[in-house]
Amino acid sequence: MNVICPYCLNEVSPQIKKGVGYCCTVKGCGEGLPKDYIDPRNLKVRIGLIGFTGHGKTVYLTSLFYTLRVLSNKNIWKNFSWRTCDDYTHKIKYSDVRNFEKSKLPKSTPENFPRPALLHLQNVPAVGDTFLSFYDTAGRVYESTDKITDMGRFVAHADNVFFIISLNESGFGKDGYDAGFEMERLLDTYIRGVYEKLDADLSKQEMVVLLTKADELNTLPEDLEIFLNKGSCNWWITKGAADLKRRFEELDDYSKRIKKWLISEDCGGFVNLAENNFKSVNYTLISSTGAKPVGDTLITNLEYDHPKRVIDPLVFAMRNKSSNFNPPKSGIERFISRVR
């Protein structure tokens, strides 16, 4: 079976090397490939993170890993588990996330391209077993098209992109600042870099817009503020397939409301640019920590229900991909029934 190597992005037919396992066959790569990545029964989702420095990309990814641990430990997603598939991701889960649990924030991503984070999720409600590849790189890469060409090509070829931006960091609500301008500037740079220079087909790429640090916004409409604050892990405790379907419908509804609110706040240029260039666009509000930190430390001890709506973008990404996925017979119904 041919697969796209998560390290070099070439389509390869992996070979087994004694003592190593499956490996990429491309000269100059030769990376080991996780066995679950080769398994055709697993849904594969490649996610690229886009965002300026200081807008919360790395903290979001760490908070997402933390939230996945909570979903498993508390059995919120019944029988759900996940594991790391390489040493780099293992460090994030068992070192960076551990520090995060102790209220310490992770360091920013270096500009030299880090290795992708590779995860295998088991028994995801309504989806099944899923293999995730996360690509993150420094926010400075998105300041110019030249750096996107050099460092951002992995993000450019992801199935889904998480467009991560903090409205507060963009000057939202401050005199003399234009948050919509900053959002549009980042997206315009990304499009020019990957569409013009890398010849990527953006019409096949799904986008999820993550408005990070949303707990710091003082002008959210009341319904959006309520939606954000009730979005801890417990929100995903459901009583079967019908209840889970209502959760999905609520996510879709609030995506439309967030879009409408952005347009009302003079961010319509960004909204139109995104929806005219990508296969689909969904909108989310995120609070990775629940409260504004002081430096690299949270002001209170982290509790499992502090991060808000962190899992929502991942749900959108998996749903986007699974709509084109043909699992084994009875797979979808089997996994829907595994929700508490």
ZIVENSUL-V492994 format. One record per backbone hydrogen bond with DSSP energy under -0.5 kcal/mol. NH is the residue of the N-H (numbers start at 1). CO is the residue of the C=O. E is the energy in kcal/mol with one decimal. If there is no record, write none. Layout:
BEGIN
nh->{NH;NH}
co->{CO;CO}
e->{E;E}
END
This chain:
BEGIN
nh->{3;5;5;9;12;12;14;14;15;17;17;20;21;23;24;29;30;33;37;38;39;42;43;45;47;47;48;49;50;50;55;60;61;62;63;64;65;66;67;68;69;70;71;72;73;74;75;76;77;78;80;81;83;85;90;91;92;93;94;95;96;97;99;100;101;102;102;103;104;105;114;117;118;119;119;120;121;121;122;124;127;128;130;131;132;132;133;134;135;136;138;141;142;143;144;148;149;150;151;152;152;156;157;158;159;160;161;162;163;163;164;164;165;165;167;167;170;171;172;174;177;182;183;184;185;186;187;188;189;190;191;192;193;194;195;196;196;197;198;200;202;204;205;206;207;208;209;210;210;211;211;212;212;214;216;217;225;226;227;228;229;230;231;235;236;237;238;244;245;246;247;248;249;250;251;252;253;254;255;256;257;258;259;260;261;262;263;264;265;265;266;267;271;272;273;274;275;276;277;278;279;279;280;282;284;286;287;294;295;297;298;306;307;308;309;313;315;316;317;318;319;320;321;322;323;324;325;327;331;334;335;336;337;338;339;340}
co->{12;3;10;5;3;10;1;12;23;15;21;17;17;15;31;26;26;22;34;34;35;39;129;131;45;133;160;135;48;162;52;56;57;58;59;60;61;62;63;64;65;66;67;68;69;70;72;71;71;76;77;122;120;118;86;87;88;89;90;91;91;92;95;96;97;98;99;100;99;296;136;134;116;117;132;83;119;130;81;128;124;124;121;43;119;130;45;117;47;134;110;138;139;140;141;144;145;146;147;147;148;152;153;155;46;46;206;48;161;208;50;162;163;210;165;212;166;168;167;171;174;178;179;180;181;182;183;184;185;186;187;188;189;190;191;191;192;192;193;194;200;201;202;159;280;161;282;163;208;209;284;165;210;286;213;214;221;222;223;224;225;226;228;232;233;234;236;240;241;242;243;244;245;246;247;248;249;250;251;252;253;254;255;256;257;258;259;260;261;262;263;262;267;268;269;270;271;272;274;274;202;205;205;207;209;211;308;297;293;294;103;303;303;287;231;309;311;312;313;314;315;316;317;318;319;321;322;325;328;330;331;332;333;335;336;76}
e->{-2.6;-0.7;-2.9;-2.1;-3.2;-0.5;-0.5;-0.7;-1.8;-0.5;-2.7;-2.3;-2.9;-2.1;-2.9;-2.1;-0.9;-2.8;-0.8;-1.1;-1.2;-1.5;-2.2;-2.7;-0.5;-3.4;-2.6;-2.8;-0.5;-2.8;-1.5;-2.3;-2.3;-2.1;-2.6;-2.6;-2.0;-2.3;-2.5;-2.3;-1.7;-1.8;-2.7;-1.7;-3.5;-2.5;-1.1;-1.2;-1.3;-0.8;-2.3;-1.6;-1.9;-2.0;-2.1;-2.0;-1.5;-2.3;-2.6;-2.0;-1.8;-2.7;-2.3;-2.2;-2.4;-0.8;-0.5;-2.1;-2.5;-2.8;-0.6;-2.2;-0.6;-0.5;-2.4;-2.4;-0.5;-3.4;-3.1;-1.4;-1.9;-2.7;-2.4;-3.9;-2.6;-0.6;-2.3;-2.7;-2.8;-0.5;-0.9;-1.5;-1.5;-1.7;-0.8;-1.4;-2.2;-1.7;-3.4;-0.8;-1.6;-2.1;-1.0;-1.7;-0.8;-2.5;-2.6;-3.2;-0.8;-2.4;-3.3;-1.0;-0.6;-2.4;-0.6;-0.5;-1.2;-1.9;-2.8;-2.1;-1.8;-1.6;-2.4;-2.4;-2.4;-2.1;-2.1;-2.9;-2.1;-2.2;-2.7;-2.3;-2.3;-2.6;-2.6;-0.8;-0.8;-1.1;-0.7;-3.2;-1.1;-1.6;-1.5;-2.5;-2.6;-2.6;-3.4;-2.9;-0.6;-0.7;-2.4;-1.3;-1.3;-2.8;-2.0;-1.5;-2.3;-2.4;-2.1;-2.4;-2.4;-1.8;-1.7;-1.7;-2.2;-1.9;-0.7;-2.2;-2.5;-1.7;-1.5;-2.1;-2.3;-2.3;-2.3;-2.2;-2.3;-2.6;-2.0;-1.7;-1.7;-2.6;-2.1;-2.3;-2.3;-2.5;-2.1;-1.9;-1.1;-0.5;-1.4;-2.3;-2.0;-2.7;-2.1;-2.6;-2.4;-1.7;-1.1;-1.5;-0.9;-1.8;-0.7;-2.0;-2.6;-2.4;-2.1;-3.0;-0.6;-1.5;-2.3;-2.1;-0.5;-3.1;-3.7;-0.5;-1.9;-2.3;-2.3;-2.6;-2.5;-2.7;-2.0;-2.9;-1.3;-1.6;-1.5;-0.7;-2.2;-1.9;-1.8;-2.2;-1.5;-1.4;-0.9;-0.7}
END
